Amino acid sequence: MLKIYNTLTRKIEDFKPQEDMQVKMYTCGPSTYQPAHIGNYRTFLFEDILQRYMEYLGYNVKRLMTLTDVEDKAIAQAKKENLTVEELTLRNEEVFFRDFEVLKIKKPDYPIRASTTVDQVVTLISKLLEKGIAYRYAYEGAENLYFDPLKFRGFGKLAHLDMSKWPGKKRRFHKDTYPGTPWNRGDFVLWHGCKQDDVCYQTQIGCGRPAWNIQDAAIVSKHLGFTIDVGCGGIDNLVRHHDYTLAVAEAVSCKPFSRYWLHGGHLFVDGKKMSKSKGNVYFPSDLLAKGFSGGQLRFFLIYGPYRKKLNFTFEKLAQISQKLNSFKSMVEELQEAKPRSQAEDLPALNLDSDFENHMNNDLDVKFAFDSLYETVSELHKKRRSLSDKNLKNTLSDLHKIDNVLQCIF
């Protein structure tokens, strides 16, 4: 049985969806005001491995990815480039899904732009107003709407926030996002009242636009319902964002939002966080230009515990790529091997069961691959004495496994 680490409970748990063999998965997508970098793709790749492995096990996975195309940063960047917000975000979205093809990431069933679910945002806010959890407040000449976390019992349960430290004095946070990862201990904005040169929608709750803090709850509830099986994202989503999403959805529905939460670790570059000021932000196109393949980059980003930090260096990328190349070379020679007619069948090799044993342990791709490497190395040495049955079974298992890894063939 698949066992995964659940951020909500901070335990390794058996995975059991609400409906037998049916999985509803929500994954945080990009903020499309800028192109996604390889750190972002590390998160999208662990989510891709999760989806593909669940499908390998026989689950029917419906995966939704949110695309943040209306937010403070998108509006500011569009002005800077003299573009409309739609022109900017669609351009970056096109690059994003082109990179998906390069990295062999499966495109989600529901890649949903925030701008398409304003109606659901209005529905959610209207219900929160009725319950007294949301309220109006004028800020800088616009009437915004805010969520009061003290009105929702259990706020901060995903990040295990200590609510005893919540300030007694009313505080409000007006922006979509804030730099760094400290908690904003106060009320968070749900709706930005319309300002000059802003993106505005005329709705029954007023003229304005949805804040980032409510967008994912609206997108997921509109397309998958108020209760899903898995919520995923990078570890940075654990501070504020996912607890906000959970609180909004559960405050409206009074139902548990997601049974399991998974969060991927950061990618560092030469031991440092990626930032434009350090000049160490890399995009897939940068690495392709240096001669690496999409498969090599994919393998590097999945070859390690997804919850742990991963350090990128060009030396390490080359080293891990060589390991993949070596494995692929052995597999190619097994494909070309001519079985001996009088060869004796070897005992069952169980490549798939060894793979599953490691993958069932919280998606342990590294140990799963290393086990494969060891077995294939032994088979490669004996390739001239293998039977036709051994070769066919081995290659069949590897093709099945590569439906998950997507970097062998």
Secondary structure, 3 states (H helix, E strand, C coil): CCEEEECCCCEEEECCCCECCEEEEEEEEEECCCCCCHHHHHHHHHHHHHHHHHHHCCCEEEEEEEEECCCHHHHHHHHHCCCCHHHHHHHHHHHHHHHHHHHCCCCCCEEEEHHHCHHHHHHHHHHHHHHCCEEEEEECCEEEEEECHHHCCCCCCCCCCCHHHCCCCCCEECCCCCCCCCCCCCEEEEEEECCCCCCCEEECCEEEEECHHHHHHHHHHHHCCCCEEEEEEEHHHHCCHHHHHHHHHHHHHCCCCEEEEEEECCEEECCEECCCCCCCCCCHHHHHHCCCCHHHHHHHHHCCCCCCCEEECHHHHHHHHHHHHHHHHHHHHHHHCCCCCCCCCCCCCCHHHHHHHHHCECCCHHHHHHHHHHHHHHHHHCHHHCCHHHHHHHHHHHHHHHHHHCCCC
